[in-house]
Amino acid sequence: MSELPIDALPSAAPGLAVSKRWFWIGVAALLLLTVAGLVVAWQAQQRVGGLQQELVRRQQESQSKASEALMMAKQAQDGMREAAAKVALLEARLAEVAIQRSQLEDLIQSLSRSRDENLLVDIDSGIRVAMQQTAITGSAEPLVAVLRQSDERLARYNQPRLEGVRRAIARDLDRVKSVGVADLPSLSIKLDEAVRLVDELPLLSVAEPRKAPAPAAAPKPAQRSAPVDVSPTGWLKLWNDMWATVSERVWSEVKSLVRVTRIDHPEAMLLAPEQAFFVRENLKLRLLNARLALLSRQFDTAQGDLQLAQSTFERYFDRSSRRLTLAAELVKQVSAQARQLAIPRPDDTLAALAAASAGR
């Protein structure tokens, strides 16, 4: 190691002093910076703590406000429900008031009408109700009764300006009376009688014994016995009478053994005895269905059932029987009378009532 010269020591000392001074200045600056950083960090920590407390406080306030808002919303909803119920009650009462008002207006109008208008309105409403009853029942009696009653009321009222209404009622009454309506009770009785005769009708497949002719009445004995003619002519006449009697008896027996019948439908002769019961029952059902259709005013259905019943009569039963003729005639009469007839509307009367109400 080389030693410095003694002359160089005084010149190195000032440089070393300057370096130490700057070192301590840096250390002091670093300490100041450190203290300032600690102060800033402490202040930041204090601010963060304050912010956290503020956030917690605000969160608690928001929760309390939210619960209060929820409670208020529930109260508002309950209030709205009560208000809606009150509004509905008020609307119902308002509707009742409106109805009462309309009724009161109608009453005032009816009171303000004149006597003629009230009479015309009553007659018009009565005729319209009678038209509905006629359409439902199919009978012209309700309409005829109302027209007669209306004519009688107008006759008692004796108002000259309503004579046109009376003439219109008379025309409509004549037109309604001219329509022949089916008498349903009598038709039902005829069908019941035909149903009763079904069990007595003879079938083509079942031969019935013919009734023996009634024996001739025996001659009354004379007061005195006539003398017997013993001449050859008398014996010949007696023999001829006896022969005619015997031949007539033999011929009647032959006719009872052999019967000639015209069969238009061969399947009627192939009808089994156990099927005859079902044929009669089906025929009864057809007639009863026709009766029910007549009472229900379904005339098309009744006509179809009656035609099937007539075809059954002609197909399976003996047309030479008097009972069959009677049953077929009853069914034919019902079929001829069971017709749907259109009852005329009293348009003239309604037009005359409208004209009279309008004051024309």
Steps between C-alpha positions, in 0.01 A plus 500: 500500500645832397486785738366836401729786515462729791436794268184339367313456839383860538353501149301167554340604826268762357365251235425242765317755710288602206410136431393441860290813497314387192453160650337636808290731290373196301434311819307793641302532175425127505380528858280791407357308209441200720326709765292673229405161350403373843293809560332465161437130560353575842276765355392264219424231757297747699308600187439136405370432852276802478373391161427151633307644791314730264416206270378291794287788622356565156431131448313486828305811404418352155381175663279688740365713215443189287304333782303819545436517123390135498261566786366808328458303173307233688283765660451661157402162351248442779368848442468432128307182571265683731466775242427243226236336719344837569510586128330169415235566762450848367471365142240244612304770676536722195364219280209454739435871490514492117253211490270674741531814294408314179207337676391835633527651151293214356243552773489871430464432128225246558321749725546775247348294219143550410228242543503412132873435498475275806226299334695465176818397683311241705339353188831491313685328787215250545504410128878452500484275805222299333716466187780353712259258666365396160853439370582286805178297523415487128137584582312806376281522810719751693511737203126466432416565866719812516359639175144451624583660834664794325197550278271496804715758679497729198124455469452605865736794455302622198760734354435595136867541410565139603249350257783420260661288769173310553468432126860370488431275801189362327699418184781329694249311711329361188836396352612326819167319538515376140813298573415146605729390782549132575298371795781329688286342777275321250801387294663361815181307581498350151862390532425344841214305343729384218759384757229307682397325177855384416479196727178389326621532142544168312842431347545350155740242637249375758189347347188559704199271484213639302171541672241243400199647325198543717260207465183572320202552720295187537157528350227548753283197541171544341186467696421192303750266341484522125426169334806327356499477124568135419489554127821457292520877451489558876772242564717661230459846656586364847809331358613820330466698826698242694771497234527881500533504881772234503695662215484838670642353820778323313590817311517703822737242651719513187510879515608484866791271404623707206544878509619715212665829603691752294847571652674810368798466735633141525712579807178549699423126468852412625447685826574268794243481784747642752564794264132588485524643851779737397308607188202600712717673761694694235171609345379619840821692551459667161149612587603620846793693351260662254271594790789653694615690189149640454489621859846656445374656174768324297272419210773382262614234746139396561437465126806277461391271785144480366621407151716222645201376699284491186768307310519252790121453481520422128806276529434268795125504574194359330334783309171315481454536874247756616714593800796573273279719282388694807858546632631603157214749462582655839867537407405646161272758663772605743753525216261717298432740787849521652625791291705803593287805426636853508279726711477846339643797686268790592705746297200719414417545866859582595527752213170660601613523865830660394317753280255583778781543753683735263181705462474450125 
